């Protein structure tokens, strides 16, 4: 029997952060996903409507990695009223050769937040325009924070606009992130203004109705939508799928069932067999990234078990090298 290492959130925060190394780990994992051989079952999603929450279970086996992870992640969007974060969870890491548990990662959602932000950076690296003056973000929570920090790593911007349904939260976000990012952060006059004035927009909300309308698209715009991860959510006008020059998914089938493609197909904007590129194909170089500065691009990030296995394996290696965690003899 193999020993099991227990790593707490403080252990994990001590050895991995949102930096270019983490972005590269996720970028390479996307490339591996496109290369074939990855075993990634559909997401198991459990809705808890009475408490505005959901629980997702994700996993994937990635060839070449010594471990695979099973991740349980929750999103309870009324938690702010209780003074709690909206997301939490944990991961269990297993040996790819033997199937024995290697580690229990009690991250409280930290690794999920990290790999989600890194995926946003991967999307921007390949699809956003080179020169960004103004970025825009929808939402004022943890991912709105991390996505902009991640964007700065790959596409530095001089100004940030934030839009949120709650003006007070948007104002607090602007004050907090202005110091964190070292650039002006302003509350947008409207959702429309946030889009029209930005070259890159990231949506980070659990909205169940469109926040961005197709008529707001403009030449050179890139949108990363990462809030839709259940069959009831959706942040984009379904017409955007047909109006954009390029629509990219992290995993097509997930976008069709849980992401922005679901609503576009349901509205009859695009057919169910509409061909789209996957982000991993761009990471692997088998499909091109942004074609020119005028192209309008959209990337729908539902989140994949491959990302969880990649970040969990990476952080366990770092923690082992640093002697972090508590080892339990089995």
Buried (B, 14 or more C-beta within 10 A) or exposed (E): EEEBBEBBBEBBBBBBEBBBEBBBBBBBBBBBBBBEEBEBEEBEBEEEEEEBBBBBBBBBBBEEBEBBBBBBBBBBBEBEEEEEBBBBBBBBBBBBEEEEBBBBBBBBBBBBBBBBBBBBBBBBBBBBBEEBEBBBBBBBBBBBBBBBBBBBBBBEBEBBBBBBEEEEBBBBBBEEBBEEBEBEBBBBEEBBBBBBBBBBBBBBBBBEEBBBBBEBBEEBBBBBBBBBBBEEBBBBBBBBBBBBBBBBBBBBBBBBBBBBBBBBBEEEBBEEEBEBBBBBBBBBEEBEBBEEEEBBBBBBBBBBBBBBBBBBBBBBBBBBEEEBBEEEEE
